Amino acid sequence: MGRMGPTEWIVILVVVLLLFGGKKIPELMKGLGAGVKEFKDASKGEEQATSKKEEETK
């Protein structure tokens, strides 16, 4: 019950396509990609700040 098989993914994709239409999906994916990129950049900045603090305490 924990894993989703290919049939479930196909059903989800069809529902999303019906809800948003073919023209909206690329816009949604572009926004999602930008959000993921921003999150990665922020987490890299946090890692650098943490390592800098560790170096200062040594």
Gaussian input, Z-matrix of N, CA and C with variables (Angstrom, degrees):
# hf/3-21g

backbone

0 1
 N
 C     1     B1
 C     2     B2     1     A1
 N     3     B3     2     A2     1     D1
 C     4     B4     3     A3     2     D2
 C     5     B5     4     A4     3     D3
 N     6     B6     5     A5     4     D4
 C     7     B7     6     A6     5     D5
 C     8     B8     7     A7     6     D6
 N     9     B9     8     A8     7     D7
 C    10    B10     9     A9     8     D8
 C    11    B11    10    A10     9     D9
 N    12    B12    11    A11    10    D10
 C    13    B13    12    A12    11    D11
 C    14    B14    13    A13    12    D12
 N    15    B15    14    A14    13    D13
 C    16    B16    15    A15    14    D14
 C    17    B17    16    A16    15    D15
 N    18    B18    17    A17    16    D16
 C    19    B19    18    A18    17    D17
 C    20    B20    19    A19    18    D18
 N    21    B21    20    A20    19    D19
 C    22    B22    21    A21    20    D20
 C    23    B23    22    A22    21    D21
 N    24    B24    23    A23    22    D22
 C    25    B25    24    A24    23    D23
 C    26    B26    25    A25    24    D24
 N    27    B27    26    A26    25    D25
 C    28    B28    27    A27    26    D26
 C    29    B29    28    A28    27    D27
 N    30    B30    29    A29    28    D28
 C    31    B31    30    A30    29    D29
 C    32    B32    31    A31    30    D30
 N    33    B33    32    A32    31    D31
 C    34    B34    33    A33    32    D32
 C    35    B35    34    A34    33    D33
 N    36    B36    35    A35    34    D34
 C    37    B37    36    A36    35    D35
 C    38    B38    37    A37    36    D36
 N    39    B39    38    A38    37    D37
 C    40    B40    39    A39    38    D38
 C    41    B41    40    A40    39    D39
 N    42    B42    41    A41    40    D40
 C    43    B43    42    A42    41    D41
 C    44    B44    43    A43    42    D42
 N    45    B45    44    A44    43    D43
 C    46    B46    45    A45    44    D44
 C    47    B47    46    A46    45    D45
 N    48    B48    47    A47    46    D46
 C    49    B49    48    A48    47    D47
 C    50    B50    49    A49    48    D48
 N    51    B51    50    A50    49    D49
 C    52    B52    51    A51    50    D50
 C    53    B53    52    A52    51    D51
 N    54    B54    53    A53    52    D52
 C    55    B55    54    A54    53    D53
 C    56    B56    55    A55    54    D54
 N    57    B57    56    A56    55    D55
 C    58    B58    57    A57    56    D56
 C    59    B59    58    A58    57    D57
 N    60    B60    59    A59    58    D58
 C    61    B61    60    A60    59    D59
 C    62    B62    61    A61    60    D60
 N    63    B63    62    A62    61    D61
 C    64    B64    63    A63    62    D62
 C    65    B65    64    A64    63    D63
 N    66    B66    65    A65    64    D64
 C    67    B67    66    A66    65    D65
 C    68    B68    67    A67    66    D66
 N    69    B69    68    A68    67    D67
 C    70    B70    69    A69    68    D68
 C    71    B71    70    A70    69    D69
 N    72    B72    71    A71    70    D70
 C    73    B73    72    A72    71    D71
 C    74    B74    73    A73    72    D72
 N    75    B75    74    A74    73    D73
 C    76    B76    75    A75    74    D74
 C    77    B77    76    A76    75    D75
 N    78    B78    77    A77    76    D76
 C    79    B79    78    A78    77    D77
 C    80    B80    79    A79    78    D78
 N    81    B81    80    A80    79    D79
 C    82    B82    81    A81    80    D80
 C    83    B83    82    A82    81    D81
 N    84    B84    83    A83    82    D82
 C    85    B85    84    A84    83    D83
 C    86    B86    85    A85    84    D84
 N    87    B87    86    A86    85    D85
 C    88    B88    87    A87    86    D86
 C    89    B89    88    A88    87    D87
 N    90    B90    89    A89    88    D88
 C    91    B91    90    A90    89    D89
 C    92    B92    91    A91    90    D90
 N    93    B93    92    A92    91    D91
 C    94    B94    93    A93    92    D92
 C    95    B95    94    A94    93    D93
 N    96    B96    95    A95    94    D94
 C    97    B97    96    A96    95    D95
 C    98    B98    97    A97    96    D96
 N    99    B99    98    A98    97    D97
 C   100   B100    99    A99    98    D98
 C   101   B101   100   A100    99    D99
 N   102   B102   101   A101   100   D100
 C   103   B103   102   A102   101   D101
 C   104   B104   103   A103   102   D102
 N   105   B105   104   A104   103   D103
 C   106   B106   105   A105   104   D104
 C   107   B107   106   A106   105   D105
 N   108   B108   107   A107   106   D106
 C   109   B109   108   A108   107   D107
 C   110   B110   109   A109   108   D108
 N   111   B111   110   A110   109   D109
 C   112   B112   111   A111   110   D110
 C   113   B113   112   A112   111   D111
 N   114   B114   113   A113   112   D112
 C   115   B115   114   A114   113   D113
 C   116   B116   115   A115   114   D114
 N   117   B117   116   A116   115   D115
 C   118   B118   117   A117   116   D116
 C   119   B119   118   A118   117   D117
 N   120   B120   119   A119   118   D118
 C   121   B121   120   A120   119   D119
 C   122   B122   121   A121   120   D120
 N   123   B123   122   A122   121   D121
 C   124   B124   123   A123   122   D122
 C   125   B125   124   A124   123   D123
 N   126   B126   125   A125   124   D124
 C   127   B127   126   A126   125   D125
 C   128   B128   127   A127   126   D126
 N   129   B129   128   A128   127   D127
 C   130   B130   129   A129   128   D128
 C   131   B131   130   A130   129   D129
 N   132   B132   131   A131   130   D130
 C   133   B133   132   A132   131   D131
 C   134   B134   133   A133   132   D132
 N   135   B135   134   A134   133   D133
 C   136   B136   135   A135   134   D134
 C   137   B137   136   A136   135   D135
 N   138   B138   137   A137   136   D136
 C   139   B139   138   A138   137   D137
 C   140   B140   139   A139   138   D138
 N   141   B141   140   A140   139   D139
 C   142   B142   141   A141   140   D140
 C   143   B143   142   A142   141   D141
 N   144   B144   143   A143   142   D142
 C   145   B145   144   A144   143   D143
 C   146   B146   145   A145   144   D144
 N   147   B147   146   A146   145   D145
 C   148   B148   147   A147   146   D146
 C   149   B149   148   A148   147   D147
 N   150   B150   149   A149   148   D148
 C   151   B151   150   A150   149   D149
 C   152   B152   151   A151   150   D150
 N   153   B153   152   A152   151   D151
 C   154   B154   153   A153   152   D152
 C   155   B155   154   A154   153   D153
 N   156   B156   155   A155   154   D154
 C   157   B157   156   A156   155   D155
 C   158   B158   157   A157   156   D156
 N   159   B159   158   A158   157   D157
 C   160   B160   159   A159   158   D158
 C   161   B161   160   A160   159   D159
 N   162   B162   161   A161   160   D160
 C   163   B163   162   A162   161   D161
 C   164   B164   163   A163   162   D162
 N   165   B165   164   A164   163   D163
 C   166   B166   165   A165   164   D164
 C   167   B167   166   A166   165   D165
 N   168   B168   167   A167   166   D166
 C   169   B169   168   A168   167   D167
 C   170   B170   169   A169   168   D168
 N   171   B171   170   A170   169   D169
 C   172   B172   171   A171   170   D170
 C   173   B173   172   A172   171   D171

   B1=1.4365
   B2=1.5286
   B3=1.3132
   B4=1.4452
   B5=1.5202
   B6=1.3045
   B7=1.4664
   B8=1.5206
   B9=1.3314
   B10=1.4619
   B11=1.5217
   B12=1.2978
   B13=1.4469
   B14=1.5211
   B15=1.3293
   B16=1.4625
   B17=1.5291
   B18=1.3165
   B19=1.4648
   B20=1.5236
   B21=1.3146
   B22=1.4621
   B23=1.5199
   B24=1.3454
   B25=1.4722
   B26=1.5269
   B27=1.3234
   B28=1.4682
   B29=1.5179
   B30=1.3349
   B31=1.4625
   B32=1.5296
   B33=1.3262
   B34=1.4698
   B35=1.5245
   B36=1.3267
   B37=1.4633
   B38=1.5212
   B39=1.3190
   B40=1.4654
   B41=1.5266
   B42=1.3260
   B43=1.4705
   B44=1.5220
   B45=1.3344
   B46=1.4664
   B47=1.5219
   B48=1.3159
   B49=1.4637
   B50=1.5237
   B51=1.3155
   B52=1.4646
   B53=1.5278
   B54=1.3271
   B55=1.4633
   B56=1.5187
   B57=1.3257
   B58=1.4583
   B59=1.5219
   B60=1.2958
   B61=1.4566
   B62=1.5261
   B63=1.2999
   B64=1.4592
   B65=1.5163
   B66=1.3174
   B67=1.4609
   B68=1.5288
   B69=1.3146
   B70=1.4678
   B71=1.5258
   B72=1.3189
   B73=1.4618
   B74=1.5288
   B75=1.3394
   B76=1.4713
   B77=1.5277
   B78=1.3252
   B79=1.4654
   B80=1.5324
   B81=1.3255
   B82=1.4575
   B83=1.5224
   B84=1.3290
   B85=1.4581
   B86=1.5269
   B87=1.3193
   B88=1.4636
   B89=1.5253
   B90=1.3209
   B91=1.4599
   B92=1.5179
   B93=1.3158
   B94=1.4577
   B95=1.5209
   B96=1.3290
   B97=1.4654
   B98=1.5190
   B99=1.3174
   B100=1.4698
   B101=1.5217
   B102=1.3072
   B103=1.4620
   B104=1.5169
   B105=1.3248
   B106=1.4674
   B107=1.5258
   B108=1.3304
   B109=1.4678
   B110=1.5281
   B111=1.3231
   B112=1.4642
   B113=1.5253
   B114=1.3201
   B115=1.4622
   B116=1.5240
   B117=1.3294
   B118=1.4661
   B119=1.5197
   B120=1.3289
   B121=1.4655
   B122=1.5205
   B123=1.3269
   B124=1.4573
   B125=1.5254
   B126=1.3211
   B127=1.4633
   B128=1.5236
   B129=1.3345
   B130=1.4653
   B131=1.5216
   B132=1.3146
   B133=1.4566
   B134=1.5204
   B135=1.3220
   B136=1.4645
   B137=1.5238
   B138=1.3393
   B139=1.4639
   B140=1.5246
   B141=1.3251
   B142=1.4611
   B143=1.5178
   B144=1.3247
   B145=1.4608
   B146=1.5255
   B147=1.3268
   B148=1.4609
   B149=1.5229
   B150=1.3291
   B151=1.4616
   B152=1.5311
   B153=1.3215
   B154=1.4647
   B155=1.5272
   B156=1.3331
   B157=1.4678
   B158=1.5246
   B159=1.3322
   B160=1.4622
   B161=1.5292
   B162=1.3135
   B163=1.4603
   B164=1.5237
   B165=1.3366
   B166=1.4554
   B167=1.5216
   B168=1.3371
   B169=1.4532
   B170=1.5270
   B171=1.3136
   B172=1.4775
   B173=1.4866
   A1=111.27
   A2=119.28
   A3=121.84
   A4=114.23
   A5=117.38
   A6=120.04
   A7=111.35
   A8=113.44
   A9=118.75
   A10=108.59
   A11=116.17
   A12=121.59
   A13=111.17
   A14=115.74
   A15=119.89
   A16=113.23
   A17=117.39
   A18=119.84
   A19=111.01
   A20=116.95
   A21=120.42
   A22=111.18
   A23=116.93
   A24=120.73
   A25=111.20
   A26=116.90
   A27=120.77
   A28=110.22
   A29=116.89
   A30=120.50
   A31=110.16
   A32=116.86
   A33=120.62
   A34=110.41
   A35=118.30
   A36=121.46
   A37=112.25
   A38=116.83
   A39=120.28
   A40=110.57
   A41=117.19
   A42=120.56
   A43=110.27
   A44=117.35
   A45=120.87
   A46=110.24
   A47=116.97
   A48=120.99
   A49=111.01
   A50=117.03
   A51=119.99
   A52=112.11
   A53=116.84
   A54=120.16
   A55=112.74
   A56=116.54
   A57=120.21
   A58=114.41
   A59=117.76
   A60=120.55
   A61=111.41
   A62=115.96
   A63=121.95
   A64=114.22
   A65=117.67
   A66=120.29
   A67=111.97
   A68=117.74
   A69=121.37
   A70=112.42
   A71=118.18
   A72=121.22
   A73=112.57
   A74=121.10
   A75=118.70
   A76=112.87
   A77=117.46
   A78=120.70
   A79=110.25
   A80=116.87
   A81=120.52
   A82=111.41
   A83=116.83
   A84=120.83
   A85=111.29
   A86=116.83
   A87=120.82
   A88=109.97
   A89=116.75
   A90=120.94
   A91=112.18
   A92=116.23
   A93=120.75
   A94=110.83
   A95=116.45
   A96=120.83
   A97=111.90
   A98=116.50
   A99=120.02
   A100=110.38
   A101=117.24
   A102=120.90
   A103=112.28
   A104=116.71
   A105=120.83
   A106=110.06
   A107=117.16
   A108=120.77
   A109=110.52
   A110=116.86
   A111=121.20
   A112=110.29
   A113=117.54
   A114=121.46
   A115=111.04
   A116=117.32
   A117=120.82
   A118=110.94
   A119=116.88
   A120=120.70
   A121=110.94
   A122=116.86
   A123=120.62
   A124=111.14
   A125=116.75
   A126=119.20
   A127=110.92
   A128=118.02
   A129=120.54
   A130=110.24
   A131=116.87
   A132=121.16
   A133=111.30
   A134=116.69
   A135=121.39
   A136=110.58
   A137=117.47
   A138=120.95
   A139=110.85
   A140=116.67
   A141=120.45
   A142=110.48
   A143=117.78
   A144=121.02
   A145=110.75
   A146=116.72
   A147=120.96
   A148=110.72
   A149=117.52
   A150=119.98
   A151=110.65
   A152=117.33
   A153=120.93
   A154=110.07
   A155=117.34
   A156=121.40
   A157=110.89
   A158=116.60
   A159=120.84
   A160=109.95
   A161=117.51
   A162=121.09
   A163=111.30
   A164=117.14
   A165=121.19
   A166=112.03
   A167=117.70
   A168=120.79
   A169=112.48
   A170=117.54
   A171=120.49
   A172=111.84
   D1=-20.47
   D2=-174.37
   D3=-76.07
   D4=-31.72
   D5=-175.81
   D6=-98.68
   D7=149.32
   D8=177.58
   D9=-100.61
   D10=129.27
   D11=179.58
   D12=-88.61
   D13=178.69
   D14=-178.87
   D15=-62.34
   D16=-32.43
   D17=179.77
   D18=-64.73
   D19=-42.58
   D20=179.04
   D21=-63.79
   D22=-41.54
   D23=179.01
   D24=-62.73
   D25=-40.03
   D26=179.32
   D27=-64.33
   D28=-42.59
   D29=179.09
   D30=-62.49
   D31=-44.05
   D32=179.25
   D33=-62.17
   D34=-44.53
   D35=179.06
   D36=-62.10
   D37=-40.17
   D38=178.75
   D39=-65.56
   D40=-41.32
   D41=178.89
   D42=-64.06
   D43=-44.12
   D44=178.68
   D45=-61.98
   D46=-42.69
   D47=178.90
   D48=-62.36
   D49=-40.73
   D50=178.94
   D51=-69.17
   D52=-36.60
   D53=-178.53
   D54=-72.03
   D55=-44.99
   D56=-172.20
   D57=-102.40
   D58=-21.27
   D59=-178.57
   D60=83.44
   D61=162.02
   D62=-175.60
   D63=-68.95
   D64=-27.86
   D65=-176.43
   D66=-80.30
   D67=-28.17
   D68=-176.76
   D69=-81.52
   D70=-26.91
   D71=-174.24
   D72=-60.59
   D73=-45.04
   D74=177.33
   D75=-60.42
   D76=-36.05
   D77=177.68
   D78=-65.31
   D79=-41.57
   D80=178.97
   D81=-64.46
   D82=-42.24
   D83=-179.87
   D84=-67.33
   D85=-35.85
   D86=177.74
   D87=-63.71
   D88=-44.30
   D89=177.49
   D90=-64.59
   D91=-39.52
   D92=178.01
   D93=-64.72
   D94=-42.76
   D95=178.35
   D96=-63.01
   D97=-40.42
   D98=178.37
   D99=-64.67
   D100=-39.14
   D101=178.09
   D102=-64.99
   D103=-41.68
   D104=178.62
   D105=-65.35
   D106=-41.71
   D107=179.01
   D108=-62.49
   D109=-43.67
   D110=179.31
   D111=-62.96
   D112=-39.98
   D113=178.17
   D114=-63.90
   D115=-43.30
   D116=178.50
   D117=-62.87
   D118=-43.70
   D119=178.97
   D120=-61.45
   D121=-41.81
   D122=-179.94
   D123=-66.67
   D124=-39.10
   D125=-179.60
   D126=-70.39
   D127=-33.88
   D128=175.49
   D129=-65.24
   D130=-41.95
   D131=178.13
   D132=-61.94
   D133=-39.12
   D134=178.54
   D135=-66.72
   D136=-40.82
   D137=177.69
   D138=-62.37
   D139=-42.01
   D140=179.85
   D141=-65.90
   D142=-39.91
   D143=179.21
   D144=-65.85
   D145=-39.38
   D146=179.21
   D147=-65.99
   D148=-44.65
   D149=-179.69
   D150=-67.06
   D151=-33.02
   D152=177.84
   D153=-66.49
   D154=-41.29
   D155=177.40
   D156=-63.09
   D157=-40.32
   D158=-179.59
   D159=-64.59
   D160=-38.95
   D161=178.98
   D162=-66.94
   D163=-36.13
   D164=180.00
   D165=-69.02
   D166=-31.27
   D167=-178.24
   D168=-79.55
   D169=-14.24
   D170=-179.26
   D171=-79.50

